[in-house]
Amino acid sequence: VVVGIVMWRQPPQHQEWKGAGTTAHFYEIILGRCYTYTQIVRPELGHKDCQKIGKAFTDAFLSKDPCSSTEQDYQPLMELTNQTVPCDKTLLWSKTNELVHEYAWVQRELFTLENTLLGYMADGLRWCGDPGSPEMNYQSCPDRWKDCSNNSVSVFWNTVSKRFAEDACGVVRVLLNGSVHNTFDERSTFARVEVFNLHPEKVHTLQAWVMQDIRNISSDSCSHASIKNLKLILSKRNITFTCENNYRPIRFLQCVKYPDHSSCRSKI
Ligand code: N1C
């Protein structure tokens, strides 16, 4: 009996993390999105070097510890992707990911971060590298809660969200979720990063639209404790705060999804 010894070629050994790994075809996706954005979505942005941008993106995290990511890692990428959003057109959000983008899709002149080049490229993706390898880790990436908060993806969103808020001017809007207990959540990017990086010299008002789930509309969300906290923070920062429950244009979008719901049946 001949016993053959089969040697399996091992896949590159990366560190194991608790979160899902880099999105398959990450590089091709960001490159494709960069061309789509600059050529088709907003050709008025002018020339951007997508090859250079794609390389700056991956250089920010490849061959590095994905738990010690820094704002500096992303600086070259930030410098290649600066973009001006007109005053009064910035739309922030927290816990309303789907609804806010439905609204921005209709109100074309408004910009969420995902309507800017960098947000558009990175939306919904995951990525990380490994100090012992020049490749992306497709097996696992750090989980924000179970592994580390300074991971390559979280630091990216903190960095781009900070710039997005710093660049805003005029009236800034925010779409919040009135059907979760912490409508203004102190741990959110909106609360931690964006509110504190709005410049009071440029941003005179933050206008909140608090939307409730159409299937369980409750009382006034604007008077909830977490919103009072937001109002207090802004008054200390000399930014006027306004709050509106169930803003009608966005309610209509919710009604497109649930046209038979009682609050959608009245004649307009
Ligand atoms: O933590 P959040 O919301 O308050 O973040 C939303 C806030 C928006 O105003 C954006 O400008 O911060 C910006 N932002 C994004 O645009 C974004 N796109 C995708 C922050 N995070 C973003 N993501 C991912 O969703 C990212 O992985 C982050 O952790 C979540 C935040 O969702 P949230 O808690 O609803």
Boltz pocket constraint, residues with backbone or C-beta under 6 A from the ligand:
constraints:
  - pocket:
      binder: B
      contacts: [[A, 91], [A, 92], [A, 93], [A, 94], [A, 95], [A, 96], [A, 97], [A, 112], [A, 113], [A, 114], [A, 119], [A, 123], [A, 124], [A, 153], [A, 157], [A, 161], [A, 164], [A, 187], [A, 188], [A, 189], [A, 190], [A, 191], [A, 194]]
      max_distance: 6.0
